[in-house]
Amino acid sequence: DVYVDPLLLDWLVGLVRATRDLESVTLGASVRGSLALERVARGWALVHGRAHVEPADVEQLFVPALGHRLIFDPFALTNTSAAELLDEVKAACLARVQRPEPDWDEARPPASAA
């Protein structure tokens, strides 16, 4: 099982919630979006040989996991592409929610608990 630090999980949920408060987004990601982002981050960490998820994993996978779950304001798409708008949404969410920096050596569970 791949470990997700509780601070990281709270941050991930906060990022998804932030998608609901942006002017350019008519309908933000739901709780299912949070679950999807967590699952894909766990898989990403596992594929990369780690037993824990890191903040960079969540940042890397934000758009692939959530992009199709967002409905944009039609006026927001008049001057920019959907890809550019997704990058702007990601940047706005990352700016709104402080990134956790847990002490990974102390935060990870013992190897026998994993």
Sequence and secondary structure as in RCSB ss.txt:
>XXXX:A:sequence
DVYVDPLLLDWLVGLVRATRDLESVTLGASVRGSLALERVARGWALVHGRAHVEPADVEQLFVPALGHRLIFDPF
ALTNTSAAELLDEVKAACLARVQRPEPDWDEARPPASAA
>XXXX:A:secstr
  B  HHHHHHHHHHHHHGGG TTEEE   HHHHHHHHHHHHHHHHHTT SB  HHHHHHHHHHHHGGG EE GG
GGSSS HHHHHHHHHHHHHHHS      HHHHS  TTT 
